[in-house]
Amino acid sequence: MLKFSRAVVKHKNIILIIAILLLIPSILGIINTRVNYDILDYLPEDMDTVKGQNILLDDFGKGAFSLVIVDGMKPYEVASLKSELEKVEHVNDVVWYDNLFDVTVPMEILPEKYYDAFNKGDSTLMAVFFDTSTSEDATINAIGDVRKVCGEKCFITGMSALVTDLKNLCEKEEPVYVGIAVLLACAAMMIFMDSWVIPFVFLISIGIAILYNLGSNYFLGEISYITKALSAVLQLAVTMDYSIFLWHSYSEHKIAFNGDKKEAMSTAIAETFTSVLGSSITTIAGFIALCFMTFTLGKDLGIVMAKGVLLGVIGCVTILPPLILVFDKLIEKTRHRSLIPSMDKVSRLIIKRPIIFIIIFVLLLLPSLYGYTNELVYYDMSTVVPKDMEYVIANTKLIDDFDIASTHMILADSNMSHKDCKNMIGQIENVDGVKFAIGFDSLIGSTIPQEILPDSIVNLLKEDKYQLFLVSSKYYVSSDEVNSQITDINNIIKKYDENGMLIGEAPCTKDLIDVTDRDFTVVSIISIAAIFLIILFVLKSPSLAVILVAVIEFAICINLGIPYYANTSLPFIAPICISTIQLGATVDYAILMTTRYKKERIIGHDKKVAISTALSTSIPSIIVSALGFFAATYGVAVYSDIDIISSMCNLMARGALISMASVILILPSMFMVFDKIICKTTVDIRKSKKLVQLNK
């Protein structure tokens, strides 16, 4: 490793030139990486709801679906607007009254339930079908065009409208996220480190690694908007530690080598790589655990963040050292005393009464576990976006004026008999919360004879293999009521067609709930097991592996238990992601302290001296790292209007502080209480004691 580090120092200028040149393809990659704003798009492909959506698009040529509320227009004006909407690119069908009759024929000719379903006062509903899927770029552009055509008198609902508004909001907020994270992280480092300039050097190095990571996402095809929004902030917060380790090591060795910067940096690179290897592997393992989710948003975030940590480590030992050497004189001129005082007294105080902190650990554990396992989560993203968003205004109007909170679609065999179709529709309309259900056969035999049904309606509702039914529900997406309703409707469908499928936002969200409940357990087990094994391998001690994972899991339980007692709902993805992110990212603090404790015990110091030394020397680094993590994420949490981003950043910020407190207070207390067991089960300590006995 020393040969490699000397080569880095020797060729520092070449490395910096290459690093700058690599930014060009990275920026091009960022520009050309597609962003997916539809969370439901990450459901497993083998689910009936997903299969049904694909069939709807492939066989009917219909993907996205929106209800358009038209306010204060006369029938002939609505008919004219409909004609204009049909000209919009990727609009496949627009369905309204004039599909059945000329606008000169009074609407009252319709059966009362259909008339009331689509008309309220001077408002009327149109259904717009697109020939592209919900979150395709073409659909998002089409929604924008539809809004331009409709003007202020129309309100557009549907998942595609939500996706469009989310995209616009994210694109506005994301540059601010990065700016806030950089500004606050930089401020924290300037205050708590020993140079005014070194934080800027760190940020240049980390920034380059972040751009590499975002640019390389091009090869993934696309990333989710959650991944895009969080990855830069997370990578900054997580990999900052590595830069701090290198700087402290370089500063120490510069004194040891009498100001020989090259040799000091060579040694620092080798030492840093060795020390961050274990911690970075645990962090990467935490993110890789997300890839085992069947809900593939976890895989999306896991791959991007694991890749980001790896690039952060590479940047720390290749790009950062040349930058420090180039700016060394300026860094030295701007040195100042760190605001963090000596921690000798604090460390002695903590290890003086370890039993107190063990008791605190035990007392907090049960209520934290209870809150952690009973946390409140939500799945409907539309309920936690800004109230002035166009989609929210439209959806609220749809609920208030028409009592429609969600719309389902049924795909059934087109050869189903007329009698079975009518019976199925009749039973579905009797399910609690169903406002109406419409299909090809439900229209026939009413006041509308089959012969006068136009081709546009026939083609909309029926084709060779499947026929389509629309079901309007009074119940909100992801509510217990709508989930029960979906179960009842599915049971009815299967009685008449065992291959029939119920699709739409609410059925997809119900599947999402079922999938993520399983994913949470699987990901938690995998991340804990993987990190335990890595720590076991790195520290060569089963007892230390158990203690470290227990302390960080304790911090995670407190963090994710707080929302339960505060009666706060979390986005469904937050507990799964935060548990692995906090475990992977903040176990570094515990590894740092444990490594020093082990070193002190190996060289023969008694447990009090070893633990006190490990604690006092580790606290400054842990504080700087945790406060940097907190600063980078808390500012985004306060600023963001997107609750899923705000909630996750808030949890990460709070988690960094709770993990910091747990490692500083609980971990050394564990060392004090379990020192004998640790010494007996740790390979290096046991060997050193045998050597001492042999020498005697």
C-alpha positions, 0 to 999 in steps of 0.5 A: 500500500505504501508503494501506491501511496507514494505513487499518488504523491509523486504524480499528484498533478497528473491525478488532478488533471485526470480527475478534472477531465473525468468530470466531462463524461460525468456531467454528460452522464448526469444530463442524460440519466432519466429520472423516474418519479413514479414509486409504483413503477418499482413493484415486482413485474410478476404481480397481477396489478403490474401485469394488468397495467402492461396488458392495458398498454399493450392490448388496449394501447392505453397506459396513463389515465386521468379524470378532467373536471371541466368547470362552468362550460356549456356542453358545446364548449366542452365538446370543443375542448374535447376535440382540442384534447384529442389532438394532443400528442399521446392522448389516445382517447377522450371520453365524454357524453358526446361519445354517445350522443350529440350535444344537442341531445339533453344529458338527462337521457342518461341513466340517473346513476351515470348522469350523477356520476359525471355531472355536478352543478355546472361541472362535468367529468371527462376521462382522458386515456394516454397511449404511454405509461404513467411516468413516461417522459412522453406522458409528463409532456402530454399532461403539460400540453393538456393543462395548456389546452384546458386553461384555468377552468379545468382540473386534471387528476390522476397519477401522471398529473402527480408525477408531473408536479413532483418532477417540477417540484424536485427539479426546483428543489434539488439544486437547493438541497445540495447547496444547503447540505454543502453550506451547513456541512462546511460551516460545521467543519470550519467551526470544529476542525483546525483550519478554515480552508480544509473544509473547502478542500474536502468538499472539492474532493467529495464533490468530484466523487459525487459527480462521478457517482451521479454520472455513472448512473447513466449505465443504470438506465434511470434512477428514482427521484428519491435516489437523485434527491438523496444520493448527493446529500447522503454521499457527502454526509457518509464519506466526510469521515474518510476525509477527516481521517486522512487529514488527522493522520496527515497532520500527525505524521507531518510532525512525526516526519519533521515537516516532510509533507510527501512522506507524511502524506504517503504514510497517511494515505496507507494508514487511512486506506487501512482504517477506512476499509473496514468502516467503508465495507460495513457502510457498503454492506448496509446499502447493498442490503437494500438490493434484496428488497422485492420493491426495487426502489431499494435496489435503485437506492442501494446500488447508487449509494454503495457505488457512491461510498466506493467512489468516496473511498477512492477519491479520499486516497487519490484525489484528496491527497494531491489537493491537500498538498497543493493547498498545504501552505494556504491550509497552514496559514488558516489554521486555528484552534479547534473549538472541541476541548480536551475530552480527558475529563469527559472520558474519565467521567463516563467510565467512572459510572458505567453501570448508570449508562447500562441501566439507561440502555436497558430502560430505554430499550423496551419502549424504543423497541415497542415504538420501532415495531409499531411505527405509523407509516403512510403509502399515499404520496399525494397526501403529503405534497404541498396543498397548492400543487395543481394535482392536489387542488384537482384531486380535492375538487374531485373528492368534494364535488364528485365524491370520487377518491380513487378509480380502479380498472378491471381487465376480464375475459372479453368472452365472458357472457353478457349475463355474467358481466352484468351480475359481476358489475351488479355485485361490485356496485354493492361493495361498500364505498363503490360509487359506480361500475361501468363496462361494455355490457353494463351499458347495453340493456340500459336506455342505450341500445347496443346498436347505437354504441359508437366504435370509440366506446366499443374499442375503449371497453372491449378488444379481442382478449380482454374487456375493460371495466371502470370502478369509482370508489369513495375511499382514499388510496392506501386507506384500510377501507379501500384495501378491504374494498379491493379484496372484496372486488377481487373475490367477486372478479375471480368468481366470474373470471379466475384470470381477471385483474383489478388494476389502478393506483389503489390496487397497486398501493395495496400490493406495495403495502404487502411487499414492503412489509416483507421487505422490511424484515428481510432487509433488516436481517440481511443488513445486521447479519452482513455488518456483524460478519464484517465486524467479526472479520475486521475486529476478530472478535464475536463479542465486539461484533455483538456489542457494536451492532447492539449499540447502533441497533439501539440508536436506530430503535430510539430514532425510529421509535420517536415518531410513534410516541410523537404520533407522526406518520413516516413514508413507508420507505423511510423505516426500511432505508433509515435502518440500513443507512444509519447502521451502515453509516454510523457504525464507523463511529463505533469501529473507530473507538473500538479499534483504539480500545483494542490497540490499547489493550493489545499493548498491555494497558489496563481496561480503564486506561485503554477505554479512557484513551480510546474515548478521549481520542475518538470523541473529537472525530465522532463529534465532527463527523456526526455534526457534519452528517447532521448539518448536511441532512437537517437543512434539507429536512427543513427546506424540502416541501416533499415529505418523503425527502424531508422525513428521511433527511430528518431521520438521518439527521436525528439518527446521526446525533443519537448514534453519536450519543450511543457510541460515546456513552453506551459503548465505553460502558459496555467495554467496562462491563464486558472487558473480561469476555472481550479479552477472552474472545478477541484473537489479537488481545488473547495473543498479546496476553500469551506473549506477555506471559511467555516473556515473563 
